Amino acid sequence: MLCAVYKSLKKEQTYLYVERRDDFSAVPEALLTSFGPPKLVTIINLASRQYLALADLDKVKQQLQSQGFYLQVPPPVENLLTKHKAQQLTDK
């Protein structure tokens, strides 16, 4: 299963996987607008992969088959203040 991977020029660490290169017909217009102009990063064969760096391979395959695209967003930013406060409570 081949797919094309595009990065967003508007949003850091945000990637869009589509089934065919330059075919965004399955992607909602609102998503394309917020994503910005897609820049091709690579074309990968998901069938020959055992894992992806920052995405769940099975989820990517499933969403590509069911909706025609997969949107990879960056992990949430860790709140260091909350983590520090929690650490202070456990140190007491």
Secondary structure, DSSP 8 states (H G I E B T S, - for coil): -EEEEEEESSSTT-EEEESSTT--TTS-HHHHHHH-SEEEEEEEEGGG-S--SSS-HHHHHHHHHHHSEEEE-------HHHHHHHHHHHH-
